[in-house]
Amino acid sequence: MAAAPDIAVHANPDVLAAAVAARLLTKLVDLQAAGIVPKIVLTGGGTGIAVLEQVRATVARDAVDWSQVEFYWGDERFLPPGDPERNETQARAALLDHVPVGPAKVFPMGADTGTGPAGADAAADEYAQVLARAARPEDHGPVPSFDVLMLGMGAEGHTASIFPHSPAVYESERSVVAVHGCPKPPPTRITLTLPAIRRAAEVWIMTTGEEKAAAVALALGGAGEVAIPVAGARGRRRTLWLLDRGAASKLPRDLVPPIA
């Protein structure tokens, strides 16, 4: 049985981004001190990119050997290479272009090179192969045991690009799938599936704003993942919800820790 999730509540989105950045840097330093090449899954969205900007802004970033960190993505907008709406483009502008990452250790999801939506399925299959090659024997499957997998969530409870009642939320075999007809633009995306997400040692779910509060309360209150996909995002060792005051506003009082 999975351990109960941990919850941290911060005063506002800026404090949350800075706190998560500090938490991530500490994790990277600790993993590298133990001789581990960290495997980190990035997310897009306002909070995910703000965290990377905060990492870039602090001098503590230099405590990390960035050439020995592997970067993956939890989902991606299937748009042309370099499109400003791609999570990869935003992550590079926020952090990766400003630290000495190892190019061979950065694993972006495929882009639309002129194939249109039909190409997303092939790109998803290719990313699944990337993950399978990166998996070690001790991972016991075709997905690496990511050290930290970061996610955002939408007001209706979607996470990565897994939307309520969509085909992706029912996927139980594949690690990566294309998503067509998304209810928010762009309509074509690529995403890790919930089984792949659950291979991570730690899953960090970051979200802010009162418009997210109802979905947060449902997910933490035991809602099913078909209706609230983020409820199915769990880490093998730890699931950490990182919220601001607004996003936590509908949680039962006994679940809310002191606000940092």
C-alpha positions in Angstrom: 0.0 0.0 0.0 1.4 3.4 -1.0 2.4 5.8 1.8 0.2 8.7 2.5 1.2 11.8 0.6 3.2 14.6 2.3 1.8 18.1 2.0 3.7 21.4 2.2 1.9 24.7 2.0 3.6 28.0 1.2 2.3 31.5 1.5 2.2 32.4 -2.2 3.4 31.2 -5.7 6.7 33.1 -5.4 7.6 31.6 -2.1 6.5 28.1 -3.3 8.8 28.4 -6.4 11.8 29.4 -4.3 11.2 26.7 -1.8 10.8 24.0 -4.4 14.0 25.2 -6.1 15.9 24.9 -2.8 14.4 21.5 -2.2 15.5 20.4 -5.7 19.0 21.7 -5.3 19.4 19.9 -2.0 18.1 16.7 -3.5 20.5 16.9 -6.5 23.5 17.6 -4.2 22.6 14.7 -1.9 22.2 12.3 -4.8 25.5 13.2 -6.3 27.3 13.0 -3.0 26.0 9.4 -2.9 27.6 8.7 -6.3 24.3 8.8 -8.1 23.6 10.5 -11.5 20.2 12.0 -10.8 17.3 11.3 -13.2 14.9 14.3 -13.0 11.6 14.7 -14.9 10.7 18.3 -15.6 7.3 19.9 -16.1 6.1 23.0 -17.8 3.5 25.5 -16.8 3.9 28.6 -14.8 5.0 27.0 -11.6 7.3 24.4 -13.1 9.2 27.0 -15.1 9.3 29.4 -12.2 11.0 26.8 -10.2 13.7 26.4 -12.8 14.1 30.2 -12.9 14.6 30.2 -9.2 17.3 27.5 -9.5 19.1 29.6 -12.1 18.9 32.7 -9.9 20.6 31.2 -6.8 24.3 30.8 -6.3 23.6 27.4 -4.7 23.1 26.1 -8.3 26.9 25.9 -8.5 26.9 23.2 -5.9 25.5 20.8 -8.5 27.5 19.1 -11.2 25.1 19.8 -14.0 27.0 17.7 -16.5 26.0 14.7 -14.4 22.3 15.1 -14.2 19.8 13.5 -16.6 16.8 15.5 -17.6 13.5 14.1 -19.0 10.0 15.5 -19.5 6.7 14.3 -18.2 4.8 15.7 -21.2 5.2 18.0 -24.2 3.2 20.0 -26.6 3.6 18.5 -30.0 4.8 21.7 -31.8 7.7 22.5 -34.1 11.3 22.5 -32.6 12.0 25.7 -30.7 8.4 26.7 -30.5 8.0 29.1 -27.5 5.1 27.0 -26.2 7.1 23.8 -25.9 8.0 22.8 -22.4 11.5 22.0 -23.6 12.0 25.5 -25.1 10.8 27.1 -21.8 13.0 24.9 -19.6 16.1 25.7 -21.7 15.4 29.4 -21.5 14.7 29.2 -17.8 17.7 27.0 -16.8 19.2 24.5 -19.1 20.9 27.0 -21.4 22.5 28.7 -18.4 24.2 25.8 -16.7 26.8 23.3 -18.1 24.4 20.4 -18.7 25.6 17.4 -20.6 23.8 17.5 -24.0 23.7 13.7 -24.1 22.0 13.7 -20.8 19.0 15.9 -21.9 16.1 13.8 -23.3 13.4 16.0 -24.8 10.2 14.6 -26.3 9.8 14.7 -30.0 8.7 17.8 -31.9 6.5 18.2 -34.9 8.9 18.4 -37.9 6.1 18.6 -40.5 4.3 15.4 -39.9 1.4 17.1 -38.1 -0.7 15.4 -35.4 -0.1 11.9 -37.0 3.5 12.2 -36.1 2.8 12.4 -32.4 2.2 8.6 -32.1 5.6 7.8 -33.6 7.2 10.4 -31.3 5.6 8.8 -28.3 6.9 5.4 -29.3 10.3 6.9 -29.8 10.3 8.4 -26.3 9.2 5.1 -24.9 12.3 3.6 -26.5 14.5 6.4 -25.0 13.2 5.5 -21.6 13.7 1.8 -22.1 17.3 2.4 -23.0 17.8 4.5 -20.0 16.3 1.9 -17.6 18.8 -0.1 -15.5 18.4 -3.8 -14.6 17.5 -2.8 -11.1 14.6 -0.7 -12.4 12.8 -3.9 -13.3 11.0 -2.6 -16.3 11.1 -0.3 -19.4 11.1 3.0 -17.4 13.9 4.4 -15.3 13.2 4.8 -11.6 13.4 8.6 -11.8 14.7 10.2 -8.6 12.3 13.2 -8.8 9.4 13.5 -11.2 7.8 17.0 -11.0 4.2 17.6 -12.1 1.7 20.4 -12.3 -2.0 20.0 -12.3 -5.0 21.7 -13.9 -8.1 23.0 -12.3 -10.1 20.0 -13.6 -7.5 17.6 -12.1 -5.3 16.8 -15.2 -1.6 16.2 -14.7 1.1 15.9 -17.4 -1.2 15.7 -20.4 -3.5 13.1 -18.9 -7.0 14.6 -18.9 -10.1 13.3 -17.1 -11.9 10.5 -18.8 -9.4 10.6 -21.7 -7.9 7.4 -23.3 -4.6 8.3 -21.7 -6.0 7.9 -18.2 -7.0 4.3 -18.9 -3.6 3.3 -20.4 -2.0 0.5 -18.4 0.6 -1.0 -20.7 2.5 1.8 -22.5 4.9 4.2 -20.8 4.3 7.1 -23.3 1.3 7.9 -25.4 0.2 10.6 -27.9 -2.8 12.6 -26.8 -5.1 13.9 -29.5 -8.0 16.4 -29.1 -6.8 17.9 -25.8 -9.4 20.1 -24.2 -6.9 22.9 -24.0 -4.5 24.1 -26.7 -2.5 22.8 -28.3 -4.7 19.8 -29.1 -1.9 17.3 -29.7 0.6 16.3 -27.0 2.9 13.6 -25.8 2.7 12.4 -22.2 4.1 9.8 -19.8 1.3 7.5 -18.6 0.3 7.0 -14.9 2.1 3.7 -14.7 5.3 5.3 -15.9 4.9 8.2 -13.5 4.5 5.7 -10.6 7.9 4.3 -11.4 9.5 7.4 -9.9 11.0 7.2 -6.5 9.5 10.6 -5.7 6.6 12.5 -7.3 6.3 16.2 -6.6 3.0 17.8 -7.5 3.2 21.6 -7.6 0.2 23.8 -8.0 -1.1 27.3 -7.0 -4.3 29.3 -6.9 -7.8 29.0 -5.5 -9.1 27.7 -8.9 -7.1 24.5 -8.2 -8.4 24.0 -4.7 -11.4 21.8 -5.5 -9.3 19.4 -7.5 -6.6 19.3 -4.9 -9.2 18.4 -2.2 -10.7 15.7 -4.4 -7.4 14.2 -5.2 -6.2 14.1 -1.6 -9.7 13.0 -0.5 -9.5 9.7 -2.4 -11.1 10.6 -5.8 -10.5 8.1 -8.6 -7.8 8.8 -11.2 -10.3 8.5 -14.1 -12.1 11.6 -13.0 -9.1 13.3 -11.3 -6.0 12.0 -13.0 -3.6 13.7 -10.6 -4.9 11.4 -7.9 -3.1 8.5 -9.7 0.3 10.3 -9.7 2.2 8.7 -6.9 5.8 8.0 -6.1 7.2 4.6 -5.0 8.8 6.1 -1.9 7.2 9.5 -1.6 4.4 11.7 -3.0 4.8 15.3 -2.1 2.1 18.0 -2.7 3.6 21.5 -2.9 0.8 24.0 -2.6 0.2 27.7 -2.0 -2.4 29.0 0.4 -5.0 29.3 -2.4 -4.6 25.8 -3.7 -4.8 24.4 -0.2 -7.8 26.4 0.8 -10.4 23.6 0.5 -8.4 20.9 2.3 -9.7 19.7 5.7 -8.0 21.7 8.5 -6.3 18.5 9.9 -4.5 17.9 6.5 -3.0 21.4 6.3 0.5 21.8 7.8 1.7 25.2 9.1 2.2 27.6 6.2 5.9 28.3 5.4 
